[in-house]
Amino acid sequence: MSVTIYKDRDFKGASDTLGPGSYPHIGKTTKVGNDAISSMKVAPGYQCVAYIDDNYRGGCRIFKGDVAYVGSDFNDKITSLVVEKTTPNETFPATIYKDSNYGGNAQSLREGSYASMSNLSVGNDQVSSLKVYSGYSVIAYIDASYQGGFRVFQGDVSYVGNDFNDKISSLKVVKASSAEKVLATAYVDSNYCGGYQQFFTGEYTDLKNLGINDKISSIKVEPGYRVTAYIDTGYRGAFKYFEGDVPYVGEQFNDNISSLKVAKATQDTPVRATVYRGGNFTNNELLLFEGNVPNLGAYGMNDCIRSLKVTPGYRLIAFVDSNYKGAFMVFEGNVSKIHASMNEVISSLKVEKAGPSNQVLATLYSAKSFKGQLLQLLAGNYPNLKDMQFNDMAHSMEVSANYRVIAYEHINYGGVFKVYEGRVADVSFSKKRPIPELLPLGLIIPENKSQISSVKVQPANASNTVRATVYLCKGFNGDFRHFFEGNYPDLAGFYCDYQVGSLEVANGYRAIGYAKENFNGGFRVFEKSVSDVGYGFDNMMKSLKVEPASDSNSVKATVFENKDYGGSYQHLFAANYPSMGSLLVGNDKVSSAKVAPGYRLIAYEHVNYGGRYRILEDDVFYVGKEFNDMTSSMKVEKASKLNEVAAVLFEDAAFSGKSQQLLVGEYPSVSGKMLVGNDTVSSIRVTKGYRVEAYEDANYKGRCVVYTSDASSMGDFNDKLSSVKVISTVKRVSARRTG
């Protein structure tokens, strides 16, 4: 038998011999009875685990060998006990000892959880060594209820270590197969020396709870797993990844780790970028996932990044200000030395998959020929370059294929704008304000600084295609202004209202320039590039329309100030012009004209289509002495029966001398409103399809002679015509036209 228990001290009194096994209530199975044991003998290789309460509860003590007296704290108090071999077994897979090398008070433990060591015989904060049966693990905790630092023990452990000796307050005895596996171990000293803390998979928000806050210098990580270590608690601040054996965590993280995560090293959260404090990838580093970092100050890396690495297929977008504001630069690949524009000024960043949304499409430079500081731009609108520390700085730029940069003089896309494509070594955007007194000399005074304050970066398309370019000098020289399709009611904001020397117009478009603001006054139509806008219009353009060429903006007639199409000229659409006073060719100044095929120009002596008139078709190099410098209003109309010249009266025979054109209608008197007077007509031309009834007296009285064809001489009716009717022989026209 293994154990003999005695009622009295020194192995006297009633006794019972017990074999290996468990006795939950000895009062029911022995003669000695409950609360009666005072001494015992334990056979070699065995031990007796005695409990004060039944079912192995309450105070506990392990007895070995001959025990003449169990002690005052256990005498006549033992209610249950276990007889077992002294080595751990499946029934009691772990034994804990008060002293190192398995000495002092001991207790064998069943598989299970022990939330407080105060309930065990060894006591709280008393364990120094332990033995664990094969296939089992003991997880020991510094604090009760499985809190605080912990360590996993297996096999025989002669000393639990300085950091756990006399500090264990709770523990678990578990099968090794079901126990959580230790996946990482953090050490207080480099090269895996000093105290250490083990970690399962999971998140550890505050390492103070494990007694290792700001103490880690080296780490070991099981294959296939990764430790993410953070400088601040709650997974905040700078962070770094560790895989495998890491003999030194690095200067920035040494004795500076306050929280960490242990997880599988999957492809879900791989490192996509690394930024460094030093050039050439040196000094402290910060590892980055795909994602956003709004404030590098939280990671101790604000305004100190000098080099970086980016995984292929990804881009790092670095911003000068926190929260992704201010100037930015996009990086790909390994950058051993960051451009001076961004060196040690980065405050926030984004790490993204490379794609159209983060592709650099334009780069502005602070000096000509792509030198100086630079500002990169993605597709989008930038209303104020001051926010990016680049206002009034751009002097050259590079624009990606199929994209355009629209650069504006003022913030929020105001003022002058120009459109750029490709590589532009000199953006030529400095203001050039005309000085009125110097205009006769063709001089303008430039202000020698960039004036770009806002920009748009857009795919090249019809809406941002330049349709017209206005130059301040002839021959497409001098400063210039771009214009899209649209209306520009006041060119004063474009600094070209005083001086326009030449103009380029895109194919299929027309530019209509006006002498006054809001599309008033005389105008000129340009449907091709002209190296000289022409006499009478230079230094006059105040407003502009750029439109697709169409019939509505097609020039139907042009009137000239001089004979043979010389001097200033005015283009005309199909429309009515009640006064010539506001046009480029003023009142009483028309001497020649050109009329488009299929159209007629009706010129009137007085404003509002009053007085004598002349109908012009085709090109007329001279309007005639009797109508030269007499036009005050005009109509330009499609040629039709209503405005066809049906007859012409001549003052002299053979169709010579002064003449008067006639439309279909009745003319009760040829005096006053006609270019030929009463009783002065000597010959007549009649257009086919019409007839003329000539009367000797006014109001269609007296003798009447009918003409249906030309008559070079009026015969006996010479100098006798006083009134006339012009009638269509094809179809009667009810409309009546009078001069």
Summary of the structure (lengths in Angstrom):
residues: 739
radius of gyration: 53.5
end to end distance: 150.2
largest distance: 182.7
contacts: 2525
relative contact order: 0.04
helix: 11%
strand: 47%
